[in-house]
Amino acid sequence: MLPDTEYQGSETASTARKLTELAEQSVRCATACCGAVVTVTDGRTEPRATATHPDLATLAAVQLASGDGPIPAALDTGEPVDAEDLLNEDRWPDYRAVALESGVRSTVTLPFSRAGIDVTLSLYGFRPGSLDEALRGPATVLGEQATAGLVRERRYRAVLAEVDQLENALRSRPVIDRASGIVMHVRGCDAAEAFQILRQVSQRTNRKLADVAEAVADSKGQGLEQELIRLA
């Protein structure tokens, strides 16, 4: 099984691929769309964004940093947010300025939310009113499918992590039992108290319980008598 850090790294890479695929597929499906940005927020990490063009990545960064723009608005309301012509738009002045500087005149942001994962898909056009069909087009289906895929992957990785923890617990159980027996002999206590003492040593020394148990078992408790009695 993979360590936690590798689980997280693998999940991040997989999420990035899915976001990139969603952005690229949406551009191909939306007429008059010049680019797309996809963001994901899951409550565990900082919001992540993928853009089909560097200028659009800047647009996403401005919105995520300021909390103002179509992306934050769509996340807040759970409803699509569109701007037919940013030249005549009074909302989001910072976002509007950067967008117009990049040549963007119209935008549509579609939000998707499922099981604690929030995804936004933003489409951009160079011409005013060029993205009206995006609100009803295949981009909505693509966004729903991508969000559902992210949820399935999170659940799958959670199951893998739980299996890994169970396997580690099964592997470490024999040595914990041996260490508990040694503590019972040294302390003259029952099994429950012996296990609690091992847990206290683990917490006080910031070491895994299995590592503490292995050290006790290897030393057969020698040199630990006073420490074990004091902790008890």
C-alpha positions as CSV (number, residue, x, y, z in Angstrom):
1,M,0.0,0.0,0.0
2,L,1.1,3.6,-0.6
3,P,2.0,5.9,2.3
4,D,-0.3,8.8,3.0
5,T,1.9,11.3,1.2
6,E,1.9,9.2,-1.9
7,Y,-1.9,8.8,-1.7
8,Q,-2.3,12.5,-1.6
9,G,0.2,13.1,-4.4
10,S,-1.5,10.5,-6.6
11,E,-4.9,12.0,-5.8
12,T,-3.7,15.5,-6.7
13,A,-2.2,14.4,-10.0
14,S,-5.4,12.5,-10.9
15,T,-7.6,15.5,-10.0
16,A,-5.4,17.8,-12.2
17,R,-5.8,15.4,-15.2
18,K,-9.6,15.4,-14.8
19,L,-9.7,19.2,-14.5
20,T,-7.6,19.5,-17.7
21,E,-9.7,17.1,-19.6
22,L,-12.9,18.9,-18.5
23,A,-11.6,22.2,-19.6
24,E,-10.3,21.0,-23.0
25,Q,-13.5,19.0,-23.8
26,S,-15.7,21.9,-22.9
27,V,-13.9,24.3,-25.2
28,R,-14.3,21.8,-28.1
29,C,-18.0,21.4,-27.4
30,A,-18.9,25.1,-27.0
31,T,-19.2,27.2,-30.1
32,A,-17.4,30.5,-30.0
33,C,-15.6,29.6,-26.8
34,C,-12.0,30.8,-26.8
35,G,-11.0,29.0,-23.6
36,A,-12.0,27.6,-20.2
37,V,-11.1,27.5,-16.6
38,V,-12.0,24.7,-14.1
39,T,-11.7,25.1,-10.4
40,V,-12.2,22.5,-7.6
41,T,-12.7,23.1,-3.9
42,D,-13.0,20.1,-1.5
43,G,-12.5,21.6,1.9
44,R,-9.2,19.7,2.4
45,T,-6.8,21.7,0.2
46,E,-6.5,25.2,-1.3
47,P,-8.8,25.7,-4.3
48,R,-7.2,24.4,-7.5
49,A,-7.6,25.8,-11.0
50,T,-6.8,24.6,-14.5
51,A,-6.9,26.8,-17.5
52,T,-6.5,26.3,-21.2
53,H,-4.5,29.5,-21.5
54,P,-2.2,31.4,-19.1
55,D,-4.2,34.6,-19.4
56,L,-7.3,32.7,-18.2
57,A,-5.3,31.2,-15.3
58,T,-4.7,34.8,-14.2
59,L,-8.4,35.5,-14.4
60,A,-9.1,32.6,-12.1
61,A,-6.3,33.6,-9.7
62,V,-7.7,37.1,-9.4
63,Q,-11.2,35.8,-8.5
64,L,-9.9,33.2,-6.0
65,A,-7.7,35.7,-4.3
66,S,-10.3,38.5,-4.1
67,G,-13.4,36.4,-3.6
68,D,-15.1,38.5,-6.2
69,G,-16.1,37.5,-9.7
70,P,-18.2,34.9,-11.5
71,I,-16.5,31.9,-9.9
72,P,-17.1,33.0,-6.3
73,A,-20.6,34.2,-7.2
74,A,-21.4,30.8,-8.7
75,L,-20.0,29.0,-5.7
76,D,-22.0,31.2,-3.3
77,T,-25.4,30.8,-5.1
78,G,-25.0,27.4,-6.7
79,E,-26.4,28.8,-9.9
80,P,-24.8,29.6,-13.3
81,V,-23.4,33.1,-13.6
82,D,-23.0,34.8,-17.0
83,A,-22.0,38.1,-18.4
84,E,-23.0,38.8,-21.9
85,D,-20.7,41.8,-22.4
86,L,-18.1,42.7,-19.8
87,L,-17.7,46.1,-21.5
88,N,-21.1,47.0,-20.0
89,E,-20.8,45.0,-16.8
90,D,-20.9,46.8,-13.4
91,R,-20.1,43.7,-11.3
92,W,-16.7,42.5,-10.3
93,P,-14.5,45.6,-11.2
94,D,-11.1,43.9,-10.6
95,Y,-12.1,40.8,-12.6
96,R,-13.7,42.9,-15.3
97,A,-10.5,44.9,-15.8
98,V,-8.3,41.9,-16.1
99,A,-10.8,40.1,-18.4
100,L,-11.1,43.0,-20.8
101,E,-7.3,43.4,-20.9
102,S,-7.1,39.8,-22.0
103,G,-9.7,40.4,-24.8
104,V,-12.5,38.5,-23.0
105,R,-15.9,40.0,-23.6
106,S,-18.4,37.3,-22.4
107,T,-18.2,34.6,-19.7
108,V,-20.3,31.8,-18.4
109,T,-19.5,30.0,-15.1
110,L,-21.3,26.7,-14.3
111,P,-21.2,25.4,-10.7
112,F,-21.3,21.7,-9.8
113,S,-21.5,20.4,-6.2
114,R,-21.6,16.9,-4.9
115,A,-20.5,15.2,-1.6
116,G,-18.4,18.1,-0.4
117,I,-16.7,18.7,-3.7
118,D,-17.4,22.0,-5.5
119,V,-16.4,22.4,-9.2
120,T,-16.8,25.4,-11.4
121,L,-16.5,25.4,-15.2
122,S,-16.0,28.9,-16.7
123,L,-16.1,29.5,-20.5
124,Y,-14.9,32.6,-22.2
125,G,-15.6,34.3,-25.5
126,F,-14.1,37.1,-27.5
127,R,-17.5,38.3,-28.7
128,P,-20.4,39.7,-26.6
129,G,-23.3,37.3,-26.2
130,S,-21.4,34.4,-27.8
131,L,-21.9,31.9,-25.0
132,D,-25.6,31.9,-24.5
133,E,-25.9,28.3,-25.6
134,A,-23.3,27.2,-23.1
135,L,-25.9,27.4,-20.3
136,R,-27.8,24.5,-22.0
137,G,-25.1,22.8,-23.9
138,P,-23.0,19.7,-23.4
139,A,-20.6,21.5,-21.0
140,T,-23.2,21.1,-18.3
141,V,-23.2,17.3,-18.8
142,L,-19.4,17.2,-18.9
143,G,-19.2,19.1,-15.6
144,E,-21.7,16.8,-13.9
145,Q,-19.7,13.7,-15.1
146,A,-16.4,15.1,-14.0
147,T,-17.7,16.1,-10.5
148,A,-19.2,12.6,-10.1
149,G,-15.8,11.1,-11.1
150,L,-14.0,13.1,-8.5
151,V,-16.4,11.9,-5.8
152,R,-16.0,8.3,-6.9
153,E,-12.2,8.6,-6.8
154,R,-12.2,10.2,-3.4
155,R,-14.3,7.4,-2.0
156,Y,-12.1,4.8,-3.7
157,R,-9.0,6.2,-2.2
158,A,-10.6,6.5,1.2
159,V,-11.4,2.7,1.1
160,L,-7.8,2.0,0.1
161,A,-6.5,4.1,3.0
162,E,-8.8,2.2,5.4
163,V,-7.7,-1.2,4.1
164,D,-4.1,-0.1,4.5
165,Q,-4.7,1.0,8.1
166,L,-6.4,-2.4,8.9
167,E,-3.5,-4.3,7.4
168,N,-1.0,-2.3,9.4
169,A,-3.1,-2.9,12.5
170,L,-3.1,-6.7,11.9
171,R,0.6,-6.7,11.3
172,S,1.4,-4.8,14.5
173,R,-1.1,-6.7,16.7
174,P,1.2,-9.6,17.7
175,V,4.1,-7.3,18.8
176,I,1.6,-5.1,20.7
177,D,0.3,-8.2,22.5
178,R,3.9,-9.2,23.4
179,A,4.7,-5.7,24.7
180,S,1.4,-5.7,26.7
181,G,2.4,-9.0,28.3
182,I,5.8,-7.5,29.3
183,V,4.1,-4.4,30.8
184,M,1.6,-6.7,32.7
185,H,4.5,-8.6,34.2
186,V,6.5,-5.4,35.1
187,R,3.6,-3.5,36.4
188,G,1.4,-6.3,37.8
189,C,-1.6,-5.0,35.9
190,D,-4.3,-6.4,33.6
191,A,-4.2,-6.4,29.8
192,A,-6.4,-3.2,29.5
193,E,-4.2,-1.2,31.8
194,A,-1.0,-2.5,30.0
195,F,-2.4,-1.4,26.7
196,Q,-3.3,2.0,28.1
197,I,0.3,2.4,29.4
198,L,1.7,1.7,25.9
199,R,-0.7,4.3,24.4
200,Q,0.5,6.9,27.0
201,V,4.2,6.2,26.1
202,S,3.2,6.5,22.4
203,Q,1.5,9.9,23.0
204,R,4.2,11.3,25.3
205,T,7.1,10.3,22.9
206,N,5.2,11.2,19.7
207,R,5.9,7.7,18.3
208,K,3.6,5.2,16.7
209,L,2.1,2.6,19.1
210,A,3.6,-0.2,17.0
211,D,7.1,1.3,17.3
212,V,6.7,1.7,21.1
213,A,5.5,-1.9,21.4
214,E,8.4,-3.2,19.3
215,A,10.9,-1.4,21.4
216,V,9.4,-2.8,24.6
217,A,9.3,-6.3,23.1
218,D,12.9,-6.1,21.9
219,S,14.2,-4.9,25.3
220,K,11.9,-7.2,27.2
221,G,11.1,-4.2,29.3
222,Q,14.6,-3.9,30.7
223,G,15.4,-0.3,31.7
224,L,11.7,0.6,31.4
225,E,10.5,-0.5,34.8
226,Q,10.4,2.9,36.5
227,E,9.0,4.6,33.5
228,L,6.2,2.2,33.1
229,I,5.3,2.3,36.7
230,R,5.4,6.1,36.7
231,L,3.1,6.3,33.7
232,A,0.7,3.9,35.2
